[in-house]
Amino acid sequence: MGIVFFIPSLNAEDKKPGNTSEKKIPAVKIDVTQTGAKISPYLYGQFIEHLGRCIDGGIWAEMLADRKFFHAVDSEESPWKSVGLTSEWKTDDGCRFQMTTDDPFVGEHTPEVSRDTDGYFGIMQHGIEIKPGKEVKGYAWVSCSGEIQNIIISLKGGEHLVAVNVEPQKQKSGYQKIEFSLRDEWPAGEMSFQLLAQGRGTMKIGTVSLMPADNIDGMRADTMALLQELDAPVYRWPGGNFVSGYDWRDGVGERDRRPPRRDPAWQGIEQNDFGLDEFMNFCRYLGTEPYIAVNSGNGNVENAVAELEYANGQTDTPWGKRRAENGHLEPYHVKYWGIGNEMYGDWQIGHMPVEDYAKKNNLFVDTFRAFDPNLTLIAVGAVGPWDEVIMRQCADHMDMISEHFYVGEKENNLLEHIRQPKEQVKRIADSHRHYRETFPELQDKKINIAMDEWNYWYGKHEFGEYAVRYFMKDGLGVAMGLHEFFRNSDIYEMANYAQTVNVLGCIKTTKTNAQFEPTGLALKLYRNHFGVIPVAVEAEEPLDVAAALTADKKTLTIGLVNPTEKKITAKLAVEGTTLGKFCKKLEVANPDPMAYNTPDLPQKIDIRETDTILKDDQIFLGPYSITLVKIPLK
């Protein structure tokens, strides 16, 4: 039997602003003998895309902007503001400079600086920030000719200078990789990175890199630590709109030789430092499942199958051999593959009528299944006319169907703002139940939903492009959204919060710090503590309540969202079992619904955990709170 959930309306007295008195005790009825379909762990998934500071400046640890010189040194164009790397390269005074197209190191051109008289010459970039005491490491590919005595690499802030000198190789041609490390009690604020030659002659610069020494295979240690706490079981990558103009082949092979590209979806610059192999390193480090979307926009089936072969092929296949040559001998065994992204939208590169997408999806799926019939393949969905065609024409050519939703801000009605994710999850589930009941093509089929993008989307871009700030009220809404996924656990198999870091992210970063948003704390709380067997619940508004047994059925977990300014005492009435006396209570709460966290300041909102006695089967809830209670059963 499904889960029962009842919500009567608030009375007029409850709606009065400033009413903070404790409310009458509402009943929460739970029947553990009425259970729903097991909650999929993949409902706690995440999505990352090459947009803004999600990967560059968020997950990826590179500190230098335009390290492959897509733009000319001294260019007035600064495309890096969207990733928080706002300074472009500048030349040192007193030298000649050109961007040479003669055998460039990577991309279309390579910077070349020269000087006819003895002195210092090279390039620099401002805007570097480092925590005091932290070590940074990096390298530069340079080719020197003439009478150059030293290559000097330094970080300078005011009068503070830390430098390392390296004698260049005596060679007529070819590039030398100069590696360096620097450690200091760095000054507060921004510093300049300098790469200079001493002497006279010419220096060509291939690529440059600067990262914190504690990076994890190129990824930020602070971000990765929070992602470990989040413990998401699946990550969707690389997009999003980005995927429909992406050639995955640009992102494999020697990192410094991968070409930088202008991103046709978001108009940023893609360095191609974080490609398929880096994504797999990311997933393996976090112990999570990879979900790869392939390019069905301007991409074709041949390129998509080559990507599949690179990921999963044995070394006796052409692309499996290429993967092994790139240092990854064993296949990755990627199970989840999405056939494109939002192909219904005119904002999407290569968007098309639904009938054309249905044919393209079926072609991709037939080819993928010929390679491996055990893959899980996900078609593009959108409730309404699009889904009605896809459900009929692709019923035999998908294992799941994706849905997306974003909601904005309800400035004048806090409760409506908070309830939006729940309402969207229910709306989409109801539509799919209707499809199952009415479409003959779906009889005897169970095509579940992958809600592979969902979130709030509103407000100022505080942390770069689309990197909006989230408040306590948004954390409450995400918790309610999770509750609705649990109530529809028979139809939702996956849900991927978009886009994890910075861009609509549940984690925000600055150049030196990272911190959970309230939305991230809600996701972390339920992922780490909520049960897996949903049970029937009846609750009185304003509460939103979900409950589930743990897998061993020895503990009852109850999630309660109080979306009001009142303190509330909830009275439990549980049928089918006997509650233990002692329980664990975990809370994410703040009396101000507009409270938020920010990375460079002390954390205002966190998960607070206490051991408590369950007295008279009552649970005490603070204003604007998410409370999860774990009660052992006798």
Secondary structure, 3 states (H helix, E strand, C coil): CCCCCCCCCCCHHHHCCCCCCCCCCCEEEEEEEEECCCCCHHHHEEECCCCCCCCECCCECCCCCCCCCCCCCCCCCCHHHHHCCCCCCEECCCCEEEEECCCCCCCCCEEEEEEEEEEEEEEEEEEECCCCCCEEEEEEEEEEEEEEEEEEEEEEECCEEEEEEECCCCCCCCCEEEEEEEECCCCCCCEEEEEEEEEEEEEEEEEEEEEECCCECCECHHHHHHHHHHCCCEEEECCCHHHHHCCHHHHCCCHHHCCCEECCCCCCEECCCCCHHHHHHHHHHHCCEEEEEECCCCCCHHHHHHHHHHHHCCCCCHHHHHHHHCCCCCCCCCCEEEECCCCCCCCCCCCCCHHHHHHHHHHHHHHHHHHCCCCEEEEECCCCHHHHHHHHHCCCCCCEEEEEEEECCCCCCHHHHHHHHHHHHHHHHHHHHHHHHHCHHHCCCCCEEEEEEEEECCCCECCCCCCECCCHHHHHHHHHHHHHHHHCCCCEEEEEEECCECCCCCEEECCCCEEECHHHHHHHHHHHHCCCEEEEEEECCCCEEEEEECCCCCEEEEEEEECCCCCEEEEEEEECCCECCEEEEEEEECCCCCCCCCCCCCCCCCEEEEEEECCCCEEEECCCEEEEEEEEEC
